Amino acid sequence: MRVCIVGASGKLGQYMVQHALDRGYEVVGVCREQSVGKLDRFEGRIRLVPGPTNDPDVIRTAVAGCDGVLTVLVPWGVEGYATGTAQAVLDHAEAGARLVFSCGWHITLDGQDRYPWKLRLFVALFGRLARIARFADLDDQVEACRRVFESDTRWTVVRGSDLEDGPSEGLPVWSRHVGDPVLESNLTRRIDFALFMVHALTDDTLIREAPAIVGCTTPSARAHAGSARS
Ligand SMILES: NC(=O)c1ccc[n+]([C@@H]2O[C@H](COP(=O)([O-])OP(=O)(O)OC[C@H]3O[C@@H](n4cnc5c(N)ncnc54)[C@H](OP(=O)(O)O)[C@@H]3O)[C@@H](O)[C@H]2O)c1
């Protein structure tokens, strides 16, 4: 399988590169020019297409011939970077390719999520301050995902809980709606978020789903193992 990783130089991206290589996949990475050095340890094992991830020409080149595209959607800046990135992938990925996007729990597919007050407060405060400071635009990630949800591609949008670093604990469990008891612990290892993204490429039950994930060894995942999806 040939896989393109859009946003390969970030923490999540680098973990995805490693998981994909571990599976024997051919990897094409896209990252901003100034971040190429972050991928030095993969030199000779992946093909790199440097450039802005919202540049349609960069994405067209990178996704050519790929069976799957893993895209890190980030809200940084106020120029619609996430929306441009998602649109470029939607427009240029091969017909029938598996498209897997990352985002946070604040994205909702059907409006049925029940958010903890802390998350609502964070989104409201961070969202407003970030936009005033022209540092980030959470609505950009929302718009990016809206376009993905409306597309007729074979998409999955993986919604990450709070993240921590550390060794893998295994494939996270997931549920359709934030507020479901299995997700209560709200914590996932970043390496396992990446594992779930790569896993989604070959799990057709995740097509047109927006799984909200949580670490498989967290207290809520253990307590509600029967209702968890994995
Ligand atoms: N952090 C959390 O607690 C959290 C929680 C839930 C979900 N998530 C989701 O997890 C995914 C990864 O998030 P992460 O926080 O762990 O970050 P990350 O993996 O380190 O990735 C950050 C990405 O953003 C890019 N980036 C940074 N500054 C940028 C800028 N000014 N303009 C354009 N791109 C820029 C980085 O590219 P360079 O390498 O070129 O800098 C990198 O590809 C995202 O989809 C996020 O929504 C995160």
The ligand as an SDF file (V2000), in Angstrom:
LIG
                    3D

 48 52  0  0  0  0  0  0  0  0999 V2000
   -2.7480   18.7570   21.1470 N   0  0  0  0  0  0  0  0  0  0  0  0
   -3.8290   18.2300   21.6750 C   0  0  0  0  0  0  0  0  0  0  0  0
   -4.0090   18.1740   22.8920 O   0  0  0  0  0  0  0  0  0  0  0  0
   -4.8800   17.6240   20.7740 C   0  0  0  0  0  0  0  0  0  0  0  0
   -6.0450   17.1170   21.3550 C   0  0  0  0  0  0  0  0  0  0  0  0
   -6.9860   16.5160   20.5310 C   0  0  0  0  0  0  0  0  0  0  0  0
   -6.7800   16.4280   19.1630 C   0  0  0  0  0  0  0  0  0  0  0  0
   -5.6530   16.9590   18.6270 N   0  0  0  0  0  0  0  0  0  0  0  0
   -5.4620   16.8520   17.1770 C   0  0  0  0  0  0  0  0  0  0  0  0
   -4.2990   16.0920   16.9580 O   0  0  0  0  0  0  0  0  0  0  0  0
   -3.6830   16.4930   15.7540 C   0  0  0  0  0  0  0  0  0  0  0  0
   -2.2270   16.7620   16.0240 C   0  0  0  0  0  0  0  0  0  0  0  0
   -2.1340   17.8010   16.9750 O   0  0  0  0  0  0  0  0  0  0  0  0
   -0.8690   18.0510   17.8920 P   0  0  0  0  0  0  0  0  0  0  0  0
   -1.2640   19.1740   18.8000 O   0  0  0  0  0  0  0  0  0  0  0  0
   -0.4240   16.7720   18.4910 O   0  0  0  0  0  0  0  0  0  0  0  0
    0.2020   18.6480   16.9070 O   0  0  0  0  0  0  0  0  0  0  0  0
    1.3420   17.9870   16.0470 P   0  0  0  0  0  0  0  0  0  0  0  0
    1.1280   16.5530   15.8580 O   0  0  0  0  0  0  0  0  0  0  0  0
    2.6380   18.4080   16.6170 O   0  0  0  0  0  0  0  0  0  0  0  0
    1.1300   18.6770   14.6320 O   0  0  0  0  0  0  0  0  0  0  0  0
    1.1380   20.0210   14.4500 C   0  0  0  0  0  0  0  0  0  0  0  0
    1.0730   20.2550   12.9480 C   0  0  0  0  0  0  0  0  0  0  0  0
    0.7730   21.6090   12.7340 O   0  0  0  0  0  0  0  0  0  0  0  0
    1.7230   22.1550   11.8370 C   0  0  0  0  0  0  0  0  0  0  0  0
    1.8930   23.5640   12.1640 N   0  0  0  0  0  0  0  0  0  0  0  0
    2.3950   24.0900   13.2860 C   0  0  0  0  0  0  0  0  0  0  0  0
    2.3770   25.4330   13.2160 N   0  0  0  0  0  0  0  0  0  0  0  0
    1.8160   25.7370   12.0280 C   0  0  0  0  0  0  0  0  0  0  0  0
    1.5080   26.9480   11.3600 C   0  0  0  0  0  0  0  0  0  0  0  0
    1.7450   28.1450   11.9070 N   0  0  0  0  0  0  0  0  0  0  0  0
    0.9360   26.8760   10.1340 N   0  0  0  0  0  0  0  0  0  0  0  0
    0.6810   25.6910    9.5730 C   0  0  0  0  0  0  0  0  0  0  0  0
    0.9540   24.5110   10.1460 N   0  0  0  0  0  0  0  0  0  0  0  0
    1.5260   24.5450   11.3570 C   0  0  0  0  0  0  0  0  0  0  0  0
    2.9580   21.3560   12.0770 C   0  0  0  0  0  0  0  0  0  0  0  0
    3.7780   21.4530   10.9600 O   0  0  0  0  0  0  0  0  0  0  0  0
    5.3440   21.7390   11.1170 P   0  0  0  0  0  0  0  0  0  0  0  0
    5.9920   20.4420   11.5250 O   0  0  0  0  0  0  0  0  0  0  0  0
    5.6950   22.2020    9.7400 O   0  0  0  0  0  0  0  0  0  0  0  0
    5.5310   22.8080   12.1700 O   0  0  0  0  0  0  0  0  0  0  0  0
    2.3560   19.9640   12.2550 C   0  0  0  0  0  0  0  0  0  0  0  0
    2.0870   19.3430   11.0080 O   0  0  0  0  0  0  0  0  0  0  0  0
   -4.4870   17.6910   15.2430 C   0  0  0  0  0  0  0  0  0  0  0  0
   -5.3870   17.2590   14.2690 O   0  0  0  0  0  0  0  0  0  0  0  0
   -5.2250   18.1670   16.4890 C   0  0  0  0  0  0  0  0  0  0  0  0
   -6.4350   18.8080   16.1510 O   0  0  0  0  0  0  0  0  0  0  0  0
   -4.6930   17.5520   19.4000 C   0  0  0  0  0  0  0  0  0  0  0  0
  1  2  1  0
  2  3  2  0
  2  4  1  0
  4  5  1  0
  4 48  2  0
  5  6  2  0
  6  7  1  0
  7  8  2  0
  8  9  1  0
  8 48  1  0
  9 10  1  0
  9 46  1  0
 10 11  1  0
 11 12  1  0
 11 44  1  0
 12 13  1  0
 13 14  1  0
 14 15  2  0
 14 16  1  0
 14 17  1  0
 17 18  1  0
 18 19  2  0
 18 20  1  0
 18 21  1  0
 21 22  1  0
 22 23  1  0
 23 24  1  0
 23 42  1  0
 24 25  1  0
 25 26  1  0
 25 36  1  0
 26 27  1  0
 26 35  1  0
 27 28  2  0
 28 29  1  0
 29 30  1  0
 29 35  2  0
 30 31  1  0
 30 32  2  0
 32 33  1  0
 33 34  2  0
 34 35  1  0
 36 37  1  0
 36 42  1  0
 37 38  1  0
 38 39  2  0
 38 40  1  0
 38 41  1  0
 42 43  1  0
 44 45  1  0
 44 46  1  0
 46 47  1  0
M  CHG  2   8   1  16  -1
M  END
$$$$
